[in-house]
Amino acid sequence: MDKQHLRRHILVGYKFYRKKFPHIKLTIVALFAVVLICALFLLRIIAKELPRGWVDKIEKELSTDAFSVELDGVSISLKNGLCINDVAVYPKRIPHRPIVSARQVRMDIDFFSTKPLVSKLQSVQIDSFELISVSHKSSLSKDKESVKNEGIKILPVLKNVSLQCRRARIFETNVFDIEAYVSMHDTTISCNDIALKLTKPNQIDEQQLTGNLKYDLLINRLDFSGDGKLKTETLYPLFEDLGLKGLNRELEKIEFPSMSPNVSANIKYSPNESIYNLDLNVDSGHVKYNGVDFVSLVMYLKAHGKDGWSNVDINSLVGRRPEGMLSGSLYINLDTYVLNFDVISKIRPGHMLAAVGVIENEELFPLDVELPCQMSASGSVGISRSTSEALNIEGNFTARSINFNGLMFEDASGKVDMDYESWNVKGIETTLYNGGVKGDICVTPEYVPNKGLSLEKVNFAVNFDCNNASVDSFINAFTSEKAEKEAVSGVANFNGYLNFDIAGKKDDLRTMVGAATISIEDAMIYRIPIFAGFTDFMARNVPGLDFILTQSSLKSELTIKDYGVHFKNLLIDGPAISVTGYGDLWFTGHLDAFLRVNLLSQETWVGKGLHYILFPISKMFELQAYGPINELTWTTRTLGLGDKETTPEQRGETGAK
């Protein structure tokens, strides 16, 4: 049909309906006016906020028997759907600030659906929101069956709505770029396929989390499972809200100086059902545990209890350091504040003791231990001031060498027994200067009021028995001279006890007391540097005597007190000449020694008899050695200067002028 025929048909039809309906023109004008008015009203709504009456109806439809929803600044956008400036959700019938508040909320709604408003939601976009608490007190003291029978509406029905949020604050933690699918039914909120960031966008060390969450508001039950990269301190506010303050105190011992660790978590929490269960797996690179650096750390943490969070178990704990690995388990009772542990350590003992909380800092450990070293230990440690006495540890150790104040113990092993009053190392077997050593050590830490035990000052009590130690090795260890020394040979045997204090890593020799016996056999005694002056003196005053100074054994009794070593019953024995004496070697390095030269060996009846027969003559061979040990002066007591008294300064007496 061409345009002329179409125009003619329209004109004929218009004339026909005009005759039949004389008011059609007025009707068309009225209809156009209605459409225009509606369009203007719609533009007004889009340009401005909805009337308060409409907003009240939306609030009423969104609210339930348990929660009240308040809206502020609601408008409609053809592009963005329903736009709300502020949203706040309050629990009914109990005074409370909003448990959820949000700003700049955009809801994509199917306006042509006949379903309730909430069911029309297709997606929600939020600029920012804040979740105050997940463990609120419900205003309905009813069980699920009563709620269902009485038709009480806790939550509106919501099915798989896409949620996006630019930033949020959840349990006092900043969260960014949240994505999830949210569903609600009866009393349960479900969030599936959650993806969020815990650091600002484009941050180098990005913390992120994915997972699924389900929360039943009526019975206050939370179920969550997820994994991601985040630092444990990020979880503190959540654990605080769940009542896990004790766990936070333990997690505060862990620091992540570099990148965030890989973490997976499962939480089942329902105080009404006595369900307290948290599983946390941490796999990290560089980490500090109790201030001790580890190259990597892997652990499985489980918090649990029946009437509350009462226990924290750290199983499969593996910490690696450059020198070795620490592995084991820790069990923390949050009711009694006691930590039980069972560990095997190949790291330095100071680091191991600091890691399990026995000492505050590995630098306080007074021994230098050469690796490899292995310790196995189990026991309990109090983790608060009120439980500082709960210390009970048993274990054993092996070490290649242990250096204590210049004494090098090699191939050491022993058993450890520690309690609040003393730390005992028993059954020690080691090698000292090629000689075998057996002994026990008792360490008594200092008690600091309101702080517990401290290694800033400790007391050492040592029992020892050493056999067949190399005399040359002893001399080389305690002589700083680099000049070539003549071989002394021989072996030394000594046994006794020592008791002294150590402050930090500095020994307090003024507190040292002890006693010992010492014997040297098969040695060239007069080649020992301390007797060099004696040999020279005898050679100068008695020509030819130096050829018979071949004494090979030495015995003496030692007493340690008053800042010095005091020896008596000294006997240097030989076939032709023997020497007896006594004296003092002060820790200042000053020596006072009195010696008497005797004919023949004092171990024979003839030698003892000649000693008494020739007593007047032997008085001429009474010698005194005094002065700094490396510059001794030798003289006779009868023909020389007589007794030389040491000064208070030389004895190291405090307060001497």
C-alpha positions in Angstrom: 0.0 0.0 0.0 1.4 3.4 -1.1 1.4 6.5 1.1 -1.7 8.0 -0.7 -3.9 5.0 0.1 -2.6 5.0 3.7 -3.4 8.7 4.2 -6.8 8.2 2.7 -7.6 5.3 5.0 -6.5 7.2 8.2 -8.6 10.2 7.2 -11.7 8.1 6.5 -11.2 6.2 9.8 -10.7 9.5 11.8 -14.0 10.9 10.3 -15.8 7.7 11.2 -14.7 7.6 14.9 -15.3 11.3 15.2 -18.9 10.9 14.3 -19.2 7.9 16.6 -17.1 9.4 19.5 -17.5 13.1 19.3 -15.1 13.7 22.4 -12.1 11.7 21.1 -10.0 14.8 20.6 -10.4 15.8 24.2 -9.5 12.3 25.3 -6.3 12.3 23.4 -5.3 15.7 24.8 -6.1 14.5 28.4 -4.1 11.3 27.9 -1.1 13.3 26.6 -1.4 15.6 29.6 -1.4 12.6 32.0 1.7 11.1 30.4 3.4 14.5 30.6 2.5 14.9 34.3 3.8 11.4 35.1 7.0 12.1 33.2 7.5 15.3 35.1 6.8 13.6 38.4 9.3 10.8 37.5 11.9 13.3 36.6 11.3 15.1 39.9 11.8 11.8 41.8 14.9 11.0 39.9 16.3 14.5 40.4 15.4 14.6 44.1 14.8 12.2 47.0 11.7 10.2 47.4 9.0 11.6 49.7 9.3 10.6 53.3 6.1 8.6 53.2 7.5 6.4 50.5 10.8 6.0 52.4 8.9 4.9 55.5 7.1 2.2 53.5 10.5 0.9 52.2 11.9 0.9 55.7 8.9 -1.1 56.9 9.3 -3.7 54.2 13.0 -4.0 54.8 12.6 -4.3 58.6 11.8 -7.5 60.5 10.6 -8.6 63.9 14.2 -8.6 65.1 15.8 -5.7 63.2 14.8 -2.2 62.3 16.2 -0.6 59.1 16.6 3.2 58.9 17.2 4.9 55.5 18.2 8.5 54.8 18.3 10.1 51.4 16.5 7.6 49.1 16.3 8.3 45.3 15.6 6.4 42.1 18.0 6.3 39.2 17.1 4.8 35.8 20.8 3.8 35.5 21.6 2.7 39.1 18.2 1.6 40.5 17.4 2.5 44.1 20.0 4.8 45.6 20.3 5.4 49.4 22.7 7.8 51.1 22.8 6.1 54.5 21.5 2.8 55.8 21.5 1.7 59.5 20.4 -1.6 61.0 19.4 -1.7 64.7 18.4 -4.7 66.9 14.9 -4.2 68.2 13.9 -3.9 71.9 17.5 -3.6 73.2 19.5 -0.3 73.3 22.3 -0.6 70.9 24.1 1.4 68.3 23.7 0.2 64.7 25.2 -3.2 64.2 25.5 -2.4 60.5 25.8 1.0 58.9 26.4 1.8 55.2 26.8 4.8 52.9 26.1 5.3 49.2 24.1 2.1 48.6 22.9 1.3 45.1 20.4 -1.5 44.6 19.7 -3.0 41.2 16.0 -3.8 41.4 13.5 -5.5 39.1 10.8 -2.8 39.3 8.4 -4.9 37.1 8.4 -7.9 39.4 5.4 -8.5 41.7 7.6 -10.0 44.4 8.4 -8.2 47.7 11.0 -5.4 47.5 13.8 -7.5 49.0 13.2 -10.3 46.6 13.4 -7.9 43.7 17.1 -7.2 44.5 19.5 -8.4 41.8 22.7 -6.8 43.0 23.9 -4.3 45.6 26.8 -1.9 45.4 28.1 -0.1 48.5 30.7 2.6 48.7 31.4 1.9 52.4 29.9 0.1 55.4 30.8 -0.8 59.0 30.0 -4.0 60.8 30.2 -3.4 64.5 29.7 -6.9 66.0 28.8 -10.4 65.0 28.1 -11.7 68.5 25.1 -9.4 69.5 22.5 -10.3 72.1 19.4 -11.4 70.4 16.2 -9.7 71.4 14.3 -13.0 70.9 14.7 -15.5 73.7 13.2 -18.3 71.6 14.4 -21.4 69.8 14.1 -21.9 66.1 11.0 -24.1 66.3 9.1 -21.4 68.3 10.2 -18.8 65.8 8.9 -20.9 63.0 5.6 -21.8 64.6 4.8 -18.3 65.7 5.7 -16.9 62.2 8.3 -14.5 63.6 10.3 -12.9 60.8 14.0 -12.6 61.7 15.4 -11.9 58.2 13.9 -11.2 54.8 14.3 -13.8 52.2 17.2 -13.1 49.9 18.6 -15.4 47.2 22.1 -15.2 45.9 22.4 -11.4 45.5 25.7 -10.1 44.2 27.3 -7.7 46.7 30.2 -5.3 45.9 31.7 -2.9 48.3 34.6 -0.5 47.8 35.7 -0.2 51.4 34.5 -1.4 54.8 35.4 -1.6 58.5 34.6 -5.0 59.9 35.5 -5.7 63.6 37.7 -2.5 63.6 39.6 -3.9 60.6 39.8 -2.0 57.3 38.7 -4.1 54.3 38.7 -3.2 50.6 37.2 -4.4 47.3 34.7 -6.8 48.8 32.8 -9.2 46.5 30.4 -11.9 47.6 27.0 -13.5 46.9 24.6 -13.0 49.8 21.6 -15.1 50.8 19.2 -14.8 53.7 16.6 -17.3 54.9 14.8 -17.6 58.3 17.6 -16.8 60.8 20.7 -17.4 58.6 22.9 -15.1 56.5 25.1 -16.9 54.0 28.0 -15.2 52.1 29.5 -17.4 49.5 32.5 -16.8 47.2 33.8 -14.0 49.4 36.8 -12.2 48.0 38.3 -9.2 49.8 41.5 -7.3 50.4 42.8 -6.3 53.8 45.3 -3.7 52.4 44.8 -0.7 50.2 44.8 -1.3 46.4 48.2 -1.5 44.8 50.0 -2.1 48.1 53.2 -4.2 47.7 52.5 -6.7 50.5 48.8 -7.4 49.6 46.7 -9.1 52.2 43.7 -10.8 50.7 41.1 -13.5 51.8 38.6 -15.7 50.1 36.1 -18.0 51.6 32.5 -18.7 52.7 30.6 -17.6 55.8 27.3 -18.6 57.4 25.9 -16.9 60.5 22.7 -17.8 62.4 21.5 -14.7 64.2 19.1 -16.5 66.6 21.5 -19.0 68.1 24.5 -16.8 67.5 26.5 -19.4 65.5 29.3 -18.5 63.1 30.8 -20.9 60.5 33.6 -19.7 58.3 36.2 -21.3 56.1 38.7 -19.5 54.0 42.3 -18.9 53.0 44.5 -16.2 51.8 47.6 -14.1 52.6 47.3 -12.1 55.8 49.2 -11.3 58.9 47.8 -12.8 62.1 47.5 -9.3 63.8 44.8 -8.6 61.2 42.6 -11.2 63.0 43.0 -9.6 66.5 39.7 -7.6 66.4 37.8 -10.7 65.2 39.2 -12.9 67.9 38.6 -10.1 70.4 34.9 -10.1 69.5 34.8 -13.8 69.7 36.3 -13.7 73.2 39.7 -15.0 72.2 41.8 -12.5 74.1 44.1 -15.2 75.3 44.8 -16.4 71.8 45.6 -12.8 70.8 48.2 -12.7 73.6 49.9 -15.7 72.1 49.7 -14.5 68.5 51.3 -11.3 69.5 54.5 -13.3 69.9 54.5 -13.8 66.1 55.8 -11.0 63.9 56.0 -11.0 60.1 58.8 -8.4 59.1 58.5 -9.1 55.4 55.7 -10.7 53.3 52.3 -11.8 54.6 52.1 -15.6 55.3 49.7 -18.0 53.7 46.8 -18.7 56.1 43.8 -21.0 56.0 41.2 -20.8 58.7 38.1 -22.6 59.8 35.9 -21.2 62.6 32.9 -22.8 64.3 31.6 -20.6 67.1 28.3 -20.9 69.0 28.4 -20.1 72.7 24.7 -21.1 73.0 25.6 -24.6 71.8 29.0 -24.7 73.6 30.9 -24.8 70.3 34.3 -23.2 70.4 36.6 -24.4 67.6 39.2 -22.5 65.5 41.6 -24.1 63.1 44.4 -21.9 61.7 47.2 -23.0 59.4 50.1 -20.6 58.9 52.8 -21.1 56.3 55.3 -18.2 56.4 58.7 -17.0 55.2 60.7 -14.8 57.4 59.0 -14.6 60.8 59.9 -13.7 64.4 58.6 -15.9 67.2 59.1 -14.5 70.7 61.7 -12.2 69.2 63.7 -15.1 67.6 64.2 -14.9 63.8 63.2 -17.8 61.7 63.8 -18.2 58.0 60.4 -20.0 57.7 57.6 -21.1 60.0 54.8 -23.6 59.5 52.3 -24.3 62.2 48.8 -25.7 62.7 46.9 -23.8 65.5 43.8 -25.0 67.1 41.8 -23.1 69.7 39.0 -25.0 71.4 37.0 -25.5 74.6 33.6 -26.6 76.0 32.5 -23.7 78.1 34.7 -21.1 76.4 38.0 -20.7 74.7 40.1 -22.6 77.2 42.9 -24.2 75.1 45.2 -23.3 72.3 47.2 -26.2 70.6 50.0 -25.4 68.2 50.8 -28.7 66.5 53.2 -29.4 63.6 55.3 -26.4 64.6 58.3 -26.3 62.3 60.6 -23.3 62.5 63.8 -23.1 60.4 66.8 -21.0 61.1 70.1 -20.9 59.2 71.8 -23.3 61.7 68.9 -25.8 62.0 65.3 -26.5 62.7 63.0 -26.4 65.7 60.0 -28.7 65.6 57.4 -29.8 68.1 54.1 -28.9 69.7 52.8 -26.3 72.2 49.7 -26.6 74.3 48.4 -23.5 76.1 45.8 -23.6 78.8 44.1 -20.2 78.8 42.4 -20.8 82.1 45.6 -21.6 84.0 48.0 -19.6 81.8 50.4 -22.5 81.5 52.2 -23.6 78.3 53.1 -27.2 77.9 55.6 -28.1 75.1 57.4 -30.9 73.5 60.2 -29.9 71.1 63.3 -31.1 69.3 65.7 -28.4 68.5 68.8 -28.2 66.3 69.0 -24.4 66.7 71.1 -22.5 69.3 70.0 -23.3 72.8 69.5 -19.6 73.7 67.2 -19.2 70.7 65.3 -22.3 71.6 64.7 -21.2 75.2 63.6 -17.8 74.1 61.2 -19.2 71.5 59.4 -21.4 74.1 59.3 -18.5 76.5 61.8 -19.8 79.2 64.0 -16.7 78.8 63.2 -13.3 77.5 66.1 -12.8 75.1 68.6 -15.3 73.6 71.4 -12.9 74.5 70.9 -13.7 78.1 72.0 -17.3 77.6 75.5 -17.4 79.2 77.1 -20.2 77.0 78.5 -20.0 73.5 77.5 -23.3 71.8 79.1 -24.4 68.6 76.9 -26.3 66.2 75.7 -28.9 65.5 73.7 -29.0 68.8 70.6 -30.9 69.5 68.2 -30.5 72.3 65.0 -32.4 73.1 62.8 -31.0 75.9 59.3 -31.3 77.3 57.6 -29.6 80.2 55.5 -26.6 81.2 56.1 -22.9 81.5 53.9 -20.2 83.1 53.0 -17.5 80.6 51.8 -14.9 83.1 53.2 -13.2 86.2 50.7 -15.1 88.3 51.9 -18.5 86.9 55.6 -17.7 86.7 56.3 -20.5 89.2 54.8 -23.1 86.8 58.1 -24.2 85.4 59.0 -27.8 85.0 61.2 -29.0 82.1 63.1 -32.2 81.4 65.3 -32.9 78.4 68.7 -33.8 77.1 71.3 -32.3 74.8 74.4 -33.0 72.7 76.7 -30.3 71.3 80.0 -30.3 69.4 81.4 -27.7 71.8 80.4 -25.3 74.5 82.5 -22.3 75.4 82.2 -21.0 78.9 84.4 -18.1 79.9 87.3 -19.4 77.8 86.9 -23.0 78.7 86.1 -25.1 75.6 84.1 -28.2 76.3 83.9 -30.5 73.3 81.5 -33.4 72.4 79.3 -32.4 75.4 76.1 -34.3 76.4 73.9 -34.3 79.5 70.4 -34.2 80.9 68.4 -31.1 81.8 66.0 -30.7 84.7 64.6 -27.3 85.3 62.1 -26.0 87.8 61.2 -22.6 89.3 64.0 -22.7 91.9 66.9 -24.2 90.0 68.0 -25.4 86.5 70.1 -28.5 86.7 72.3 -30.1 84.1 73.2 -33.6 85.3 75.3 -36.4 84.0 77.5 -34.1 81.9 80.1 -36.0 79.9 82.4 -33.9 77.8 86.0 -33.4 76.7 88.2 -30.5 78.1 91.6 -30.1 76.6 91.6 -33.7 75.4 90.7 -34.9 78.9 87.5 -36.5 79.9 85.2 -34.5 82.2 82.1 -35.5 84.2 80.0 -33.3 86.3 76.8 -31.5 87.2 75.7 -27.9 87.0 73.0 -26.2 89.1 71.9 -22.8 87.8 69.7 -20.7 90.1 68.1 -17.7 88.3 67.3 -14.5 90.2 63.6 -13.9 91.2 62.4 -10.4 90.3 59.2 -9.3 92.2 56.2 -9.1 89.9 58.2 -10.3 86.9 59.3 -13.8 87.8 62.6 -15.4 87.0 65.4 -13.4 85.3 68.7 -14.4 83.8 70.1 -11.0 84.4 71.7 -12.5 87.4 72.1 -16.2 88.1 74.1 -18.4 90.5 76.2 -21.3 89.2 77.1 -24.3 91.3 79.4 -26.8 89.5 80.8 -30.2 90.5 83.5 -31.5 88.1 86.0 -34.3 87.7 88.5 -34.1 84.9 91.0 -36.8 84.0 94.0 -36.9 81.6 93.7 -33.3 80.2 96.6 -32.1 78.1 98.8 -29.7 80.0 100.1 -28.1 76.8 96.5 -27.4 75.8 95.8 -25.7 79.1 98.9 -23.6 78.8 98.1 -22.5 75.3 94.5 -21.6 76.3 95.5 -19.3 79.1 98.7 -17.8 77.7 98.3 -15.0 75.2 102.0 -14.9 74.2 102.5 -15.7 70.5 106.1 -16.7 70.9 106.9 -20.4 70.3 106.7 -22.4 73.5 108.6 -25.4 74.6 106.5 -28.5 75.0 105.6 -29.4 78.6 103.7 -32.6 77.8 102.0 -34.5 80.6 98.4 -34.8 81.7 96.4 -33.0 84.4 93.7 -34.4 86.7 91.5 -32.2 88.9 88.2 -32.4 90.7 86.2 -30.2 92.9 83.4 -27.7 93.0 82.7 -24.0 92.1 80.0 -21.6 93.1 79.7 -18.1 91.5 77.3 -15.6 90.1 76.9 -14.3 86.5 75.2 -11.0 85.7 74.1 -11.0 82.1 77.1 -12.3 80.3 79.6 -10.9 82.8 80.9 -13.2 85.5 81.1 -11.8 89.1 84.4 -13.3 90.3 84.1 -11.7 93.7 81.2 -14.2 94.4 83.2 -17.2 93.4 84.0 -19.8 96.0 85.2 -23.4 95.6 87.7 -26.1 96.2 89.7 -28.5 94.1 92.6 -30.8 94.0 95.0 -30.9 91.1 97.7 -33.2 90.0 100.0 -33.2 87.0 101.9 -36.2 85.8 104.6 -37.0 83.2 105.2 -33.4 82.5 108.3 -31.1 82.3 107.1 -29.0 85.2 109.8 -26.3 85.0 108.9 -25.6 81.4 105.5 -24.3 82.6 105.8 -20.5 82.1 104.9 -19.7 85.7 108.0 -21.5 86.8 110.4 -19.9 84.3 111.7 -17.4 86.9 112.2 -20.1 89.4 114.4 -22.1 87.0 116.5 -19.0 86.1 116.9 -18.1 89.8 118.1 -21.6 90.8 120.5 -21.7 87.8 122.0 -18.4 88.8 122.4 -19.1 92.5 123.2 -22.8 92.4 125.4 -23.5 89.4 124.6 -26.9 87.7 121.3 -27.3 89.5 119.4 -26.6 86.4 120.5 -30.0 85.0 118.6 -31.9 87.7 115.4 -29.8 87.5 113.5 -32.7 85.9 110.5 -32.9 88.1 107.6 -34.5 86.4 104.7 -34.4 88.8 102.8 -31.7 90.7 100.1 -31.9 93.4 98.2 -29.2 95.3 95.0 -28.4 97.1 93.1 -25.3 95.9 90.6 -23.1 97.6 88.8 -20.3 95.8 87.5 -17.4 97.7 88.1 -13.7 98.4 88.7 -12.9 94.7 91.6 -15.4 94.3 92.9 -19.0 94.1 94.7 -20.0 97.3 96.8 -23.1 97.1 98.4 -25.2 99.9 100.3 -28.5 100.2 102.0 -27.8 96.9 104.4 -30.6 96.0 106.5 -30.6 92.9 108.3 -33.9 93.1 111.3 -35.3 91.4 114.1 -37.9 92.0 116.8 -35.3 93.0 114.9 -32.1 94.0 111.4 -31.6 95.3 109.6 -28.4 96.0 106.8 -27.7 98.6 104.9 -24.5 99.1 101.7 -22.5 99.4 100.4 -19.2 98.1 97.7 -17.0 96.5 96.9 -16.2 92.9 94.6 -13.2 92.9 92.1 -12.7 90.0 93.8 -9.4 89.4 96.7 -11.4 88.0 99.0 -10.9 91.0 100.8 -13.9 92.6 102.2 -14.4 96.1 103.9 -17.8 96.4 106.3 -19.3 99.0 108.3 -22.3 98.0 110.9 -24.5 99.7 113.5 -26.6 97.8 114.2 -30.0 99.3 116.7 -32.7 98.4 115.3 -36.0 97.0 111.7 -36.9 96.5 109.3 -36.1 99.3 107.4 -39.3 98.4 110.3 -41.4 99.8 111.3 -42.0 103.5 114.8 -40.8 102.7 113.7 -37.6 101.3 111.4 -36.9 104.2 114.2 -37.7 106.7 116.7 -35.4 104.9 114.0 -32.6 105.1 114.1 -32.7 108.9 117.9 -33.3 109.2 118.8 -30.5 106.8 116.0 -28.1 108.0 118.4 -25.2 109.0 120.2 -25.4 105.6 116.9 -25.8 103.7 115.8 -22.4 105.1 118.4 -20.9 102.7 116.3 -22.3 99.9 113.0 -20.8 100.9 111.9 -18.7 98.0 109.2 -16.1 97.4 107.6 -15.2 94.1 105.5 -12.1 93.9 104.1 -9.6 91.3 102.1 -9.8 88.1 102.0 -13.4 86.9 103.7 -12.5 83.6 106.5 -10.5 85.3 107.2 -12.4 88.5 110.0 -11.5 90.9 111.9 -14.5 92.5 114.0 -14.0 95.7 115.0 -15.9 98.8 113.1 -15.1 102.0 116.4 -15.2 104.1 119.0 -13.7 101.8 116.6 -11.6 99.7 114.1 -8.9 100.5 112.1 -11.0 103.0 108.3 -11.3 102.8 106.7 -9.1 100.3 103.2 -8.2 101.3 100.6 -7.6 98.6 98.6 -4.3 98.6 94.8 -4.2 98.7 94.8 -3.0 95.0 96.9 -6.1 94.1 94.4 -8.3 95.9 91.5 -6.7 94.1 89.8 -5.5 97.2 86.9 -3.1 96.5 87.2 0.4 97.9 91.0 0.3 97.9 92.8 3.6 97.3 
